[in-house]
């Protein structure tokens, strides 16, 4: 396997052919934020938080799925990149209708951490009809609060690629899009027993372990 040389934030980086920009940046401890990405899952580029600016390119590129090519000159924190990231996070926060302010677990929300890191204020985008769903607590293995979901699809990837169970999918379109079970049914399947992989990958707390009831968690 041959190497490629790229310049990231002024630093020359030697990466293996086939590596993504995100992987190349991490070789030299340049941190590019992500929400939908995990090294265990196939890159999807859904959240657009990891965008970077490539010299000569017309648009910003998703670092998690764009291969590093020899001679690339990349900026991870240019004004254009930071403006785009802040706008993306604002949009995600505007549609993320979980009660973050009063939630005792808000410090575990990756979206909230990213918003604080980018020094973003309250979202400027007002939703006419906030995305809100009742909390699903009937399943003894997974508690679902889909009002906190940001449609990153990590739960889908983890369930399909790691657990090999294919419980989740995406339904509806546009702002109405939702991660669903079957035909948007409650999560009642026993296939989730003693699994919890989707919970581990959820960045916002939309999926969590239920409180103990009757000796079952």
N, C-alpha and C positions, 0 to 999 in steps of 0.2 A: 504494500500500500504506500503510495507516494504522499509527500507532504505538500501543503499549500501555505503560503505566507500572506497574512493579512495585517492591516494596521487598524487597531481598535483604540480609539481615544488617544491617538498619538503613539501607541505602543505597538511594536512589531510582534506578531504572534505567529508561531509555527504550529499549524494544526494538521491532523491527519485528514486525508481526502475523505469526504463523506460526512465530516463533522458539521454540525450546524453552527451558525454564528453564536448562539447561546453557549454551546459547548466550548467553542474556541475562546470566548470571553472568560469563561470560568477557569480556563487553564492558567490565566494570569490574575485571577481574583477580581475581575471586573464584573460587578453584580448587575444583572439586567433583571428587573422585576417580572414575575410571572404570576398568573392565577390559575390558568387552565392547564399548565404544563406540569408534568412529572416525568422524571427520567425512566420510570417504570412503564410508561404508557406511550403509545404512538402519538407523536405531536399532531395537534389539531389546529392551533392558531386561532381558537375561537374568541378568546378574550381581547386580543389586540393590545394588551398591556406591554408586551415585550418588544414593541416596534423600535426599530433603529433606522438611522439615516445612512444610506450607502451613497458614496460620492458618484454622481452621474446618473443615479436612479431617479425616476420621475416621482415615485411614491415611496412612502416608508415601508419597510419590510418587517415581517414577523421573525424575530431572531430564533424562536424555538423550532421553526421548520424550514428556514432558508439556509441552504448549504453555504458554507464558507468557500469562496472561490479565490484562486490565486490572484493577488494584486488588489483585492478589495480594500477600500478605505472606508472605515465605519465609525460613525459617531453614535454613542449610546445615550448621551445627555445633551444634545444640541437643543437650542430653543424650540425648534420645530418638533423634536421628539418629546420634550417635556410638556409642551402645549397639548400635543395629541394624547399623551398618557393621562394628563389631568382631566381632559375632556372625557376620555373613556371611563375613568374612575368615577367622575361625576355622574355620568349616565348610569353606570352600574349602581351607584349609591341611590340615585333617584328611583330606580326600580326595585331596590332592595329594601322592602318595607318591614323587615324585622325590627323589633323594638331594641335597637342597639344601645340607646342611651340608658335604658333601665335593665338591660340584659346583663346578668352577673358574669356571663361568659363572653362578653364582648371583646375581651383581651385576646381571645382565641380566634377571632375572625380575621382572616388574612386580608380581606377587602378593607376592613377598618384600619388595619396596620398600614396597608399601602396608602390609603387616603391620608393618614397622619404623616407618613414618610414624604409624600408629595406636597405636604402642607396645603391640602385642599380644604376649602371651607365647605359650608353647606351647599348642596347641589343647587345650581341655578335653574335646572330643568324641572318644571313642575308637571307632574302627571295628572291628567284629568281624572283617571281612574287608577289608583295605585294597585299594583299587583298584590293581591291578598288572597290567602287560602286558609281554611281552618286547619289547625294542627291535627295531625293524624297520630294518635297514641294507642290505637288498638293492637298494633303488632307488638309482641313481646320482645322483638329483637332490634327493631329500628323505629325511631321516632322521626317523623317527617314534618318539618315546618317549611313548606315550600314558598312562603312569603320571603324567606331569606335566600332562596335560590337565585344564583346569578347566571344560570344556564351555561356554566363552564364545561359541562359534560364529563367531568372527571369521574363521577359516580358511574356513568354509563361505561366509560372505558375500563374502569377498575372491575366492574361486574363482568364485562364481556371478556377482557383480555387476561385478567388474573384469576378471578373466581370461576370463569367459564360458565356463568349461569344465565346471562342475558335477561335479567329481570326488568331493567329499565330501558326506556326509549324516549324519543322526543315526539310530541304531538302538537297540533295547532300551528299557527303561523304568526310571524311578527311579534308584537308585544305580548300576544296571548300564548306564545310558545311555552311549553311546560314539560318538565321531565315527568313521565308517567309510568305506571305499571299497567300492562295490558291495554285495555281501552279506557284509560284514566280511572282505574279501579283502586280501591284501598289496598295497601300492601298487606296481604294476609298470607302470602305463600310461605310454606314451611321450608322452602329452599334456603331462606335466609338464616335458618337456625345455626347458631355458633359460627357465623361468618363475620359480618361487620366490616368487611373490606371497604364498602362504599363510605362508611362513616369515617374511616381513617383518611380518605382522600378528599372529603368535602372541605372546601376552604372557608365556609361561612357559618357552619352550624345548622344548615338546613337539614342535615341528617345527623342524628345523635343517638346515643344509647338511652333507652327509656329508663325512667326511675324504677327502682326495684319494687315489684309488686308480687306479693305472695311467693317470695323466694325466687322469682324469675327476673332476670335483668334483660 
